């Protein structure tokens, strides 16, 4: 019999670092000429989840993550026409392992 445990990495074993949080969005936005308000991150993220889940044409691929991130940036106050390239760069940051940190209890739990 095959036995396996599969974990979703982010928010299970690893947590995103500051570059992937509200201030990280703000800093990256500034590099792209966007003014993003970190205080609006959480409501923008929740609205983006709702919108993305109800989008009839999207499949689970990279475009979903780009659209999701772009919607967060617009919700944080970014100009809609200027958010796409910034969102693409933020999605790339989510793909880099050095932007995540292992939860303190992850290794003891797995041992």
C-alpha positions in Angstrom: 0.0 0.0 0.0 1.3 3.5 -0.9 1.1 6.0 1.9 1.7 9.7 1.4 1.1 13.0 3.0 0.8 16.0 0.7 1.1 19.5 2.0 0.2 22.8 0.4 3.4 24.7 1.0 2.4 28.3 1.6 0.6 28.9 4.9 1.0 25.2 5.9 4.8 24.6 6.2 6.0 27.9 5.1 4.8 31.5 5.5 5.3 34.3 3.0 8.0 36.8 3.9 7.5 40.6 4.0 8.1 41.0 0.3 4.9 39.2 -0.4 2.8 41.1 2.2 1.1 44.6 2.1 4.4 46.6 2.4 6.0 44.4 -0.3 3.2 45.2 -2.6 3.6 48.9 -1.8 7.3 48.9 -2.5 7.0 47.0 -5.7 4.1 49.3 -6.8 6.3 52.3 -6.1 9.0 50.8 -8.5 6.3 50.7 -11.1 4.9 54.2 -10.4 1.9 53.0 -8.5 0.7 54.4 -5.1 -0.6 51.3 -3.2 -2.0 51.6 0.3 -1.0 48.7 2.5 -4.0 49.3 4.8 -6.2 48.4 1.9 -4.4 45.1 1.2 -6.6 42.7 3.2 -10.0 44.0 1.8 -8.5 44.0 -1.7 -7.2 40.5 -1.3 -10.7 39.2 -0.1 -12.4 41.0 -3.0 -9.9 39.5 -5.5 -10.6 36.0 -4.1 -14.3 36.6 -4.6 -13.9 37.9 -8.1 -11.5 35.2 -9.2 -13.7 32.4 -7.9 -16.6 33.6 -9.9 -14.7 34.3 -13.1 -16.3 31.9 -15.7 -13.4 31.8 -18.2 -10.4 31.3 -15.9 -8.7 28.0 -15.4 -6.1 27.3 -12.7 -3.0 28.5 -14.5 -0.5 31.4 -14.2 -3.1 33.9 -15.7 -5.3 33.3 -12.7 -2.5 34.4 -10.3 -1.7 37.4 -12.5 -5.3 38.6 -12.6 -5.7 37.9 -8.9 -2.6 39.9 -8.0 -3.6 42.7 -10.4 -7.0 43.0 -8.7 -5.3 43.2 -5.3 -3.2 46.1 -6.6 -6.2 47.9 -8.1 -8.0 47.4 -4.7 -5.0 49.0 -3.0 -5.4 52.1 -5.1 -3.3 51.3 -8.2 -4.3 52.6 -11.6 -5.9 49.7 -13.5 -3.9 50.4 -16.6 -0.6 50.3 -14.7 -1.0 47.3 -12.5 -0.6 44.4 -15.0 3.2 44.5 -15.3 3.6 45.0 -11.6 1.3 42.0 -10.9 3.4 39.8 -13.2 6.5 40.8 -11.3 4.8 40.1 -7.9 3.7 36.6 -9.2 7.3 35.9 -10.0 8.2 36.8 -6.4 5.7 34.2 -5.1 7.6 31.6 -7.2 10.9 32.3 -5.4 11.7 30.1 -2.4 13.7 32.8 -0.7 10.5 34.8 -0.1 9.2 32.1 2.2 10.1 31.1 5.7 9.6 27.8 7.5 7.1 27.9 10.4 8.9 27.2 13.7 6.8 24.1 14.4 7.0 22.6 10.9 10.1 20.4 11.4 9.2 19.1 14.9 5.8 18.2 13.6 7.1 16.3 10.6 9.7 14.4 12.7 
